[in-house]
Amino acid sequence: MSMLGNCMRIDDDSASTKLVPIEASVQDLKNGKWCCSQAHGQPGTISNLRMSKTGKHGHTKFTFKLFYPFTGQTSQEMWPGHTHLSRPQCVKNEYMVSYADSENGNVVCMDSEENEVFAYMKADFEYKGDAIGEKFYRELDEAMDNDQEFWVSLLEGPVHDKRGDYFIRQVEKWSVKDEASN
């Protein structure tokens, strides 16, 4: 699966430690929660969850849609009750951008302890007809010209697939803040 133009891969053997085992059950599967694809390991959010009982001696089956934010794709999943699945521990954090290069897509941010955090935004990234990369760099340039701070919200999630363990980090959204307001 190819990632969107606002994502970067971070190779890290510890990514699989951020996958929690769950079962296909009423307790673990809920709309809006995270679940990993068994086919390709990408984390996705659950929607349209339905439970059906298949008969007197049959097992409960769960059907749901998974939306994969790092690829923009969806899949329809169906699992018998008690099937072993995994839930990724995805995190969102906000960082101030200190530098961005539209030529190579590198975005450098600072966390609260002034450590560098890296992200990626392809300048010509488009999604569903929206020129997101162009908009990102235009608003960043305007903020810098007006001595305003430019903040990004980064979503990060673990992946375990045939290529190994890694994290994906995505620029999810951004905002401009006046320096005096912080």
N, C-alpha and C positions, 0 to 999 in steps of 0.2 A: 504494500500500500504506500502510495506517495503522500508525503505530508504537505500541508498547506504552506504558502509562502510566508507565514508568520510564525513558523515553528522551527525549532532546532533540536537535534538529537544530542544527548549527553551520555556517552558511554560510562556505565557505572555498574560494577558487579553487584552492588548492594540493592539495585532496583527491585529484585525479587523479594527482598525483605519488606517491601511496601505493598505486597499483595497479601490480602487476608483471605483465608479459605472461608467460603460460605456454601450453603446448599440451596438448591432450588426449593424455596419454601416461602410460606406467607410471611415469616419473620424476616427473612433476608432480602427478598425481592420486593421493592417498592418503587413507584414512579418517582423520578428525580434522583434516585440513588445511582451509584456507580457499579458497573460490572464489566469484566473483561471478556472479550471475544475468545472463545475456545479455538477458533480457526487461526487468528493472527495475533492475539495477545494485546491488541489495542484497547485502552480503556474507553468506555462509553457510558452515557447516561440512559437509564431505563425510562421508557414511556409506553403507553397503551398496554399496560400489564393486564393479562387475562388469565384466569385459572379455570381449568375444566376438569371434571371428573369423568373418567372414561368408562365407567361401568361398575358392576358389583365387586369385581376382584381386580379391577385395573387401578393404575396409579394416577394420581393427580398430575396434570400437565400444565406447565406454565408457558405462555406465549407472550412475547414482548418485543418492542422495537428498541434497538440500541443506536444512539447517535454518537458518532465518534468525532469529537471536536477538533482533533489534530489532523484529520483527513477530510472532514466535511461529509463523510459518507454515513450511510445507515445500513442496518441489517435487521432482518426479522429472525428472532431466535425462538426455539421451542425446546423445552427441556422437561423430562419426567421429574416428578418430585424427588427430592433427596439427591439429585445429581450434584456432584462436586464442582463448584465454580469458584471464581476468585473475585474479590472486590479490591480495586486499586485505592490506595490512600493518596488521593490527589489533593494538592494544596494550591491556594491562591495567595499571592503576596503582592504588595504594591511597592514599587521602587521609583526613585527619582532618576531620570535619564541624565547622564553626564556627557555622553558622546554618542553620536550615531553617524554612520557612513552609508549614504544611499547607494554608493557604487558597489559595495560588497554586502550590504544588508546587516552589518554588525551593529548591534546596539549595546552600549555599555551603561549599566545602571549602578547605583550605589544603594546598599542596604543601610539600616539604621546605625550600623557599626562602621560604616564607610568602607565595607568590603565590596569589591567589584562583583557584579552579577551580570552575566552575558545573556543576550537575547538576540533574536533575528527578525528582521522585517525586510522582505524583498521589495524593492522600490516599485516594481511593476506588478505586485501581487493584487489580483482581483478575485473577488468571491461573490458569486451570484450577481454579477453585473456591477458591483461596487468596487471602485478603484481604491482599495483600502491602503495599499502601500503609498500611493501618491498622496492621499489624504493625510496619512501619518507624517510623512516628511514635510508636507506643507505646513501643518499645524505645529510641528516641532520647530521649524524655522521661524514661524511667526512668534512663538513663545520665546525663543532665544533672542530675537530682535527686540522684544518688549521687556526683557529682563524678567521673564516669568519662568517658573519651574514647570517642567514637563514630566508627568508621572505616568508609569505604565502599570497595569495589572497583569501579572504573569501567572498562568495556570501551568502546573507541572504535574505530570503523572508517570507512573512506572509502566514499562512494557517488558514482558518476558515472551520471546518468540524464538524461532529457529536461529536467528542471528545473534542471540544472546540477551543479556539484561541491559536495559538502558532507560533513561528518562527522556521525556519529550517536554520541552518548555515552549509555551505559546504566548505571544503578546495578545492578550484577550481584549483589552480596551485601554484607553489612555485619557488623560485629562490635563488641563493647564491650571496651575495655581499661582497666585501672586506670592512672592517671597515673604511679604509682610504677614500673610495669613497663617504662616507656619510657626 
